[in-house]
Amino acid sequence: MTFAVVPNSSRPSFLPIMRIVVGLAFLEHGAEKLFGIPSGRPLIDRLPAALAWGAGQMEVAGGTPIVLGSFTRPVVFILSGFVAAAFFMAHAPQGFFPAKNFGEPALLYWLTFLYLAAAGPGPISIDRQQRSDGRTIRSSSIRNSSMSASRCEVARHDGRGGEEGR
């Protein structure tokens, strides 16, 4: 008998929740650097301008598709490299331990982004709802996140408002 805090039937719904919350937090880092939201004072005033501007743009431009679940895998893969570089450029020179150099958020983002690159966006995302060939995956067919793409029930829009089974 296995003990699970979260029932197996509800596990797929936690992946999009994690993706959205992490994306919003990452987006907030960029908004603070560029616009001073929510702190009221942009970090661009406190950091070297080119560094803050570039990092803020990456965080805003990367956080938005993460929240939406659009192009999730390539975006989080690129951002995992970005936050790893940020850790070694900004935090590691201040000391070895992340608790001392304030690098915990960068490490957590790095690991979370690598996980999302491997696991995908989850069932509630633009990536899962719309495929590049115009076919949509019916949300009722997504029962668990480990289901292979070949076993998903796929429908193609026939252009008249209906769906044609495939």
C-alpha positions in Angstrom: 0.0 0.0 0.0 1.3 3.4 -0.9 0.7 6.6 0.9 0.2 9.7 -1.2 -0.6 13.1 0.2 -1.9 14.1 -3.2 -4.1 11.5 -4.9 -2.8 10.2 -8.2 -5.9 11.5 -10.0 -5.1 15.1 -9.1 -1.4 15.2 -9.8 -1.6 16.5 -13.4 -3.4 19.6 -12.2 -0.5 20.6 -9.9 2.0 21.0 -12.7 0.2 23.9 -14.3 -0.3 25.5 -10.9 3.5 25.3 -10.3 4.2 26.6 -13.8 1.9 29.6 -13.4 3.1 30.5 -9.9 6.8 30.2 -10.9 6.1 32.2 -14.1 4.4 35.0 -12.2 7.2 35.2 -9.7 9.8 35.3 -12.5 7.8 37.9 -14.3 7.7 40.0 -11.1 11.5 39.9 -10.9 11.6 41.5 -14.3 8.9 44.0 -13.7 10.7 45.1 -10.6 14.0 45.6 -12.4 12.4 47.5 -15.3 9.4 49.3 -13.9 9.8 49.2 -10.1 6.6 47.1 -9.7 5.8 46.2 -6.9 8.6 47.9 -4.9 8.1 51.4 -6.3 11.7 51.9 -7.4 13.2 50.2 -10.4 16.3 48.1 -9.8 17.7 49.6 -12.9 18.6 52.6 -10.6 20.6 50.3 -8.3 22.3 47.9 -10.7 24.5 48.5 -13.8 22.0 49.7 -16.4 22.9 47.2 -19.2 22.8 44.3 -16.8 19.5 45.2 -15.2 17.9 46.1 -18.5 18.9 42.8 -20.1 18.0 40.7 -17.2 14.7 42.5 -16.7 13.8 42.0 -20.4 14.7 38.3 -20.2 12.5 37.9 -17.1 9.5 39.7 -18.5 9.8 38.1 -21.9 10.4 34.7 -20.4 7.8 34.9 -17.6 4.9 35.7 -19.8 5.0 32.6 -22.0 5.6 30.4 -18.9 2.4 31.8 -17.3 0.5 31.2 -20.5 2.1 27.8 -21.2 3.2 28.9 -24.6 6.5 27.5 -26.1 7.1 26.3 -22.5 9.9 23.8 -23.1 12.3 26.0 -25.2 11.6 29.1 -23.1 12.3 27.4 -19.8 15.4 25.6 -21.2 16.9 28.9 -22.3 15.9 30.6 -19.0 17.5 27.7 -17.0 20.8 28.7 -18.7 20.1 32.4 -18.0 19.5 31.9 -14.3 22.6 29.6 -14.0 24.7 32.3 -15.6 23.1 34.9 -13.2 23.9 32.7 -10.2 27.6 32.4 -11.2 28.0 36.0 -12.2 26.1 37.7 -9.4 25.8 35.3 -6.5 28.7 32.9 -6.5 31.5 35.6 -6.2 29.9 36.6 -2.9 30.5 33.2 -1.3 30.1 29.4 -1.8 26.9 28.8 0.1 23.6 30.0 -1.5 22.3 31.0 1.9 25.2 33.3 2.3 25.3 34.7 -1.3 21.5 35.1 -1.6 21.5 32.7 -4.6 18.6 30.5 -3.4 16.0 32.0 -5.8 18.4 31.5 -8.8 19.1 27.9 -7.9 15.4 27.2 -7.4 14.5 28.8 -10.7 17.2 26.8 -12.4 16.0 23.5 -11.1 12.3 24.3 -11.7 13.0 25.4 -15.2 14.9 22.2 -16.0 12.0 20.2 -14.5 9.5 22.1 -16.7 11.7 21.6 -19.8 11.6 17.8 -19.1 8.0 17.5 -17.9 6.3 20.0 -20.2 3.7 22.6 -19.4 1.0 20.3 -18.1 -2.6 19.8 -19.3 -3.7 23.4 -18.8 -1.6 25.4 -21.3 -1.6 26.8 -24.8 1.0 24.3 -25.8 -1.3 21.4 -25.0 -4.4 23.0 -26.4 -3.0 24.0 -29.8 -0.6 22.0 -31.9 1.4 23.4 -34.8 -0.5 21.4 -37.4 -3.8 23.0 -36.4 -5.0 20.0 -34.3 -6.2 20.5 -30.8 -6.0 18.0 -28.0 -9.3 17.5 -26.2 -8.8 18.4 -22.6 -11.0 15.4 -21.5 -8.5 13.0 -23.0 -5.7 14.2 -20.8 -5.9 11.9 -17.8 -2.4 11.9 -16.5 0.8 13.8 -17.3 2.8 10.6 -18.1 0.4 9.7 -21.0 2.3 9.5 -24.3 1.3 11.8 -27.1 0.4 8.8 -29.3 -2.3 7.8 -26.8 -4.0 11.2 -26.7 -7.3 11.7 -28.4 -6.7 14.3 -31.1 -9.3 16.3 -33.1 -8.8 18.6 -36.0 -11.0 21.6 -36.6 -12.8 21.3 -39.9 -13.2 25.0 -40.4 -17.0 25.0 -40.0 -17.0 25.3 -36.2 -17.1 21.5 -35.7 -14.4 19.0 -35.1 -13.4 16.1 -37.3 -12.1 13.1 -35.5 -8.7 11.8 -36.4 
